[in-house]
Amino acid sequence: MLFPTTLVGSYPQPEWLIDRAKLAARFPPRVRAQELWRVPPPLLAQAQDDATLLAIRAQEEAGLDIITDGEIRRESYSNRFATALEGVDIDHPGTALDRSGHPNPVPRIVGRVRRKHPVEVEDLRFLKKHTSKQVKITVPGPFTMSQQAQNDYYPSQEEAAMDYAAAVNEEIRDLFAAGADVVQVDEPYMQARPEKARQYGLKALNRALDGVSGTTAVHICFGYAAIIHERPGGYSFLPELAGCSCAQVSIETAQSNLDCAVLAQLPGKKIMVGCIDLSDPAVESPQTVMARVKRALAYVPKENVILAPDCGMKYLPRESAFGKMKAMVEAAKMLRAEYGN
């Protein structure tokens, strides 16, 4: 089918599950932020399961083709995985600058980074159990995690990134073994720190994907619209992803009004075209979404285009997120009618 639809990863968590005002008032947590949850610890896992079911059903009702778990169990896209690794001290955190330039508490690397156990496999199994559609799950990328940590152990950040990559590789292999259709690696800091990304970011990403045979994607963005308000007109690191072994590249075009000519430099990649603006809770018309996708179609074959929001939807009101998903699905139908099924 042409123009499949999916989320980048997250869907809004219910107000009864997480304190959304607290969530929006701070930078995305890099260490654990258990104070965000409204449900007491003995009941939290059950409540997260219930909320995940709501996210799955919302995606199905909207008509999405590839379903995620909405990242409902996560305080941020990265900290659930990053704080589960060996070699990091989360009880005595360090400090690192966020992509906005503000200091943020982060895991402190005190030993060799290793994966102790599967982190997201049970999340994937729950997702597969509750939908018959194709499923996607996301993992934080090794370069991004290395930038979101205080390195008190390795001689260089590159060495830290490579061990993060080995841990991500083990996780991705287990996720495909458990039945994932797509695994997406989130690497927003490649855009935020392009010089370091050129030095070793792509090397770390390819190490994370080494020997993986399933369909993989990499997401690169300008940051959550709720936190990073200004958007450049182009990426500082994107054509370089032609050299990565992933099948799909997820980019944002809606809020930034991206010059899509750059996409011609990613031949052979499927492009997850961010066509939903997350800076505005107002629901776009399907015609607006369709026009955004058509800008990319000037440079990407129709067979290689996937429709998605610019980034994760977690900061949007739920009714807005649902409406935007429906608009995206209607736009995909219109595109299929024009370009063929």
C-alpha positions as a printed Julia matrix, in Angstrom:
341×3 Matrix{Float64}:
  0.0     0.0    0.0
  1.21    3.5   -0.83
  1.49    6.21   1.82
  1.25    4.16   5.02
  0.6     6.15   8.2
  2.22    5.88  11.63
  3.29    7.85  14.69
  6.88    8.85  15.3
  6.49    7.17  18.68
  4.61    8.88  21.49
  0.93    9.61  22.03
 -0.42   11.86  24.83
 -0.59   10.2   28.22
 -3.87   10.66  30.11
 -4.1    13.33  32.79
 -5.14   10.68  35.31
 -1.88    8.82  34.71
  0.74   11.57  34.61
  0.85   15.19  35.74
  0.86   16.8   32.32
  1.39   20.32  33.69
  4.58   19.18  35.45
  5.66   17.29  32.34
  5.26   20.37  30.14
  6.93   22.72  32.62
 10.31   21.01  32.53
 12.84   19.69  30.05
 12.42   16.02  29.08
 13.85   13.98  31.97
 17.12   12.14  31.42
 17.14   10.49  34.86
 14.05    8.96  36.44
 11.19   11.38  37.17
  8.8     9.21  39.16
  7.23   12.3   40.7
  5.41   12.85  37.39
  3.16    9.8   37.86
 -0.2    10.34  39.57
 -0.73    6.63  40.3
  1.02    5.08  43.34
  3.82    2.58  42.57
  1.85   -0.62  43.45
 -0.79    0.26  40.83
  1.36    2.06  38.29
  2.13   -0.86  35.94
 -1.56   -1.76  35.69
 -2.49    1.87  35.05
  0.17    2.15  32.35
 -1.22   -0.99  30.68
 -4.72    0.53  30.69
 -3.46    3.81  29.24
 -1.44    1.95  26.6
 -4.61    0.17  25.52
 -6.29    3.56  25.1
 -3.39    4.75  22.92
 -3.54    1.6   20.77
 -7.3     1.9   20.3
 -7.04    5.59  19.43
 -4.5     4.84  16.68
 -6.67    2.01  15.33
 -9.83    4.13  15.41
 -8.04    6.95  13.58
 -6.99    4.4   10.95
 -3.21    4.32  11.29
 -1.47    1.5    9.45
  1.52    0.95  11.78
  0.8     1.13  15.51
  3.09    2.08  18.42
  2.52    1.65  22.15
  2.43    5.43  22.44
  5.46    5.32  24.77
  2.89    5.56  27.57
  5.18    3.91  30.14
  7.99    6.4   29.53
  8.72    9.67  31.28
 10.68   10.66  28.18
 11.63    8.96  24.94
 15.11    8.09  26.24
 15.26    7.74  30.02
 13.42    4.43  30.35
 16.2     2.71  28.41
 19.16    4.89  29.41
 18.59    4.47  33.14
 18.27    0.67  32.87
 21.87    0.15  31.77
 24.87   -1.08  33.73
 27.64    1.43  34.24
 25.45    4.48  34.9
 24.77    6.04  38.3
 21.24    7.47  38.42
 21.2     7.95  42.2
 24.0    10.52  42.01
 23.33   12.13  38.63
 25.63   14.36  36.68
 24.82   17.41  34.57
 24.82   18.02  30.84
 23.51   20.8   28.64
 20.21   20.06  26.95
 19.82   20.88  23.27
 18.34   24.22  24.37
 21.61   25.03  26.17
 20.19   24.6   29.69
 21.76   22.25  32.28
 19.75   19.13  33.05
 20.37   16.23  35.47
 21.63   13.23  33.51
 22.9     9.7   34.13
 26.55    9.71  35.23
 28.73    7.12  33.52
 30.86    5.44  36.21
 31.7     2.12  34.51
 31.43    0.31  31.23
 27.97    0.77  29.7
 26.26   -2.58  29.12
 22.69   -3.77  28.74
 21.76   -5.83  31.8
 18.49   -7.22  30.41
 15.85   -6.5   27.75
 14.16   -3.21  28.53
 11.29   -2.84  26.04
 10.57   -6.41  24.95
  7.6    -6.81  27.3
  6.24   -3.47  26.08
  6.4    -4.81  22.52
  4.72   -8.08  23.47
  1.88   -6.17  25.12
  1.49   -4.09  21.95
  1.43   -7.12  19.68
 -1.08   -8.87  21.93
 -3.54   -6.01  21.57
 -3.43   -5.15  17.87
 -3.49   -7.15  14.65
 -1.82   -4.35  12.69
  1.88   -3.9   12.03
  3.74   -2.58  15.06
  6.67   -0.25  15.62
  8.66    0.41  18.78
 11.32    3.04  19.42
 14.68    2.99  21.2
 16.93    5.96  22.01
 20.0     6.18  19.83
 23.56    5.65  21.07
 24.86    9.06  20.01
 21.95   10.85  21.69
 22.34    8.89  24.93
 26.07    9.66  24.98
 25.22   13.37  24.77
 22.61   13.01  27.52
 25.09   11.68  30.07
 28.03   12.91  32.14
 31.04   10.83  31.19
 33.16   10.11  34.27
 34.62    6.84  32.98
 35.54    6.72  29.29
 38.58    8.49  27.81
 36.27    9.95  25.13
 32.59   10.42  24.35
 33.1     8.37  21.21
 34.06    5.32  23.25
 30.98    5.82  25.43
 28.81    6.12  22.32
 30.14    2.85  20.93
 29.26    0.94  24.1
 25.81    2.55  24.1
 25.58    1.3   20.51
 26.37   -2.27  21.54
 23.61   -2.1   24.17
 21.12   -0.72  21.63
 22.09   -3.43  19.16
 21.28   -6.15  21.68
 17.92   -4.53  22.38
 17.03   -4.19  18.7
 17.87   -7.84  18.04
 15.6    -8.92  20.91
 12.78   -6.65  19.73
 12.82   -8.19  16.26
 13.01  -11.68  17.77
  9.88  -10.79  19.76
  8.01   -9.81  16.59
  8.56   -6.09  15.92
  7.77   -5.05  12.35
  9.75   -1.8   12.63
 12.28   -0.61  15.21
 13.0     3.11  15.2
 16.17    4.61  16.66
 15.72    8.17  17.97
 18.76   10.36  17.3
 17.65   14.0   17.72
 21.07   15.05  19.01
 22.59   14.41  15.6
 20.77   17.6   14.55
 21.62   19.41  17.79
 25.35   18.47  17.77
 26.19   18.02  14.07
 29.98   18.32  14.38
 30.21   15.53  16.95
 27.66   13.54  14.94
 29.96   13.75  11.92
 32.91   12.61  14.0
 31.35    9.45  15.41
 27.53    9.61  15.45
 27.03    7.73  12.21
 29.63    5.14  13.25
 27.73    4.56  16.51
 24.37    4.33  14.74
 25.68    1.76  12.27
 27.14   -0.24  15.17
 23.67   -0.23  16.77
 22.24   -1.6   13.52
 25.02   -4.1   12.85
 23.71   -7.52  11.82
 20.06   -6.46  12.19
 17.84   -7.85   9.45
 14.46   -6.28  10.32
 13.1    -2.95   9.08
 14.82   -0.12  10.94
 14.23    3.61  11.01
 16.11    6.58  12.43
 14.32    9.71  13.65
 16.08   13.08  13.6
 14.31   16.29  14.57
 14.58   19.84  15.9
 13.17   19.0   19.33
  9.7    18.91  20.84
  7.63   21.86  19.61
  6.36   22.44  23.16
  9.93   23.1   24.34
 11.98   24.2   21.32
  9.86   26.87  19.63
 12.1    28.17  16.86
 12.81   26.04  13.8
 15.57   26.45  11.22
 14.62   26.02   7.6
 16.97   23.09   7.13
 18.8    20.31   8.93
 22.42   20.66  10.04
 22.8    16.86   9.78
 20.65   14.9    7.34
 22.33   14.0    4.0
 24.9    12.1    6.07
 22.19    9.54   6.91
 22.53    8.2    3.37
 25.48    6.38   4.9
 23.52    4.62   7.61
 22.16    1.1    7.22
 18.59    1.91   8.29
 15.76    1.51   5.78
 13.74    4.56   6.85
 14.58    8.14   7.84
 12.02   10.09   9.89
 12.19   13.88   9.44
  9.98   16.87  10.2
  8.74   19.25   7.53
  5.5    20.76   8.82
  6.48   23.28  11.5
  9.87   24.04   9.95
  8.51   24.35   6.4
 11.57   22.31   5.46
 13.13   22.73   2.05
 12.47   19.17   0.9
 15.1    19.32  -1.85
 17.54   17.87   0.69
 15.59   14.59   0.57
 16.99   13.92  -2.9
 20.3    13.27  -1.11
 18.85   10.19   0.6
 18.33    7.9   -2.41
 16.87    4.51  -1.66
 15.68    5.45   1.83
 12.02    5.4    2.73
 11.2     8.82   4.15
  8.84    9.24   7.08
  7.57   12.69   6.12
  6.64   14.73   9.17
  3.44   16.35   7.93
  1.66   17.21  11.21
  2.58   20.48  12.96
  2.92   19.86  16.71
  3.35   23.53  17.67
 -0.35   24.24  17.15
 -3.12   22.17  18.79
 -5.51   23.15  15.99
 -6.24   20.19  13.71
 -5.05   20.65  10.15
 -7.3    19.87   7.23
 -6.45   16.75   5.2
 -5.79   19.08   2.28
 -3.1    20.92   4.28
 -1.45   17.64   5.25
 -1.61   16.42   1.67
  0.07   19.6    0.41
  2.93   19.11   2.88
  3.51   15.57   1.65
  3.42   16.67  -1.97
  6.36   18.98  -1.27
  8.4    15.87  -0.45
  7.04   13.92  -3.42
  8.95   16.24  -5.73
 12.14   14.56  -4.46
 11.1    11.14  -3.09
  9.39    8.35  -5.08
  5.81    7.79  -3.92
  6.67    4.19  -2.97
  9.17    5.53  -0.44
  6.9     7.98   1.42
  5.4     7.28   4.86
  3.15    9.81   6.61
  3.86   10.71  10.25
  3.76   13.67  12.64
  6.86   15.85  12.87
  7.87   14.3   16.19
  6.3    12.61  19.22
  2.76   13.8   20.05
  3.02   13.47  23.86
  2.69   17.18  24.66
 -0.51   17.7   22.64
 -4.01   17.54  24.16
 -5.4    14.08  23.47
 -8.37   15.35  21.44
 -5.99   17.39  19.28
 -3.66   14.42  18.74
 -6.57   12.2   17.73
 -7.91   14.79  15.29
 -4.5    15.26  13.72
 -4.1    11.5   13.27
 -7.47   11.35  11.48
 -6.49   14.25   9.22
 -3.26   12.42   8.34
 -5.16    9.22   7.52
 -7.6    11.16   5.3
 -4.68   12.84   3.54
 -3.15    9.42   2.86
 -6.44    8.25   1.31
 -6.49   11.31  -0.91
 -2.91   10.74  -1.97
 -3.65    7.1   -2.83
 -6.62    8.19  -4.91
 -4.42   10.61  -6.85
 -1.25    8.54  -7.17
 -2.71    5.02  -7.24
 -2.93    2.33  -4.59
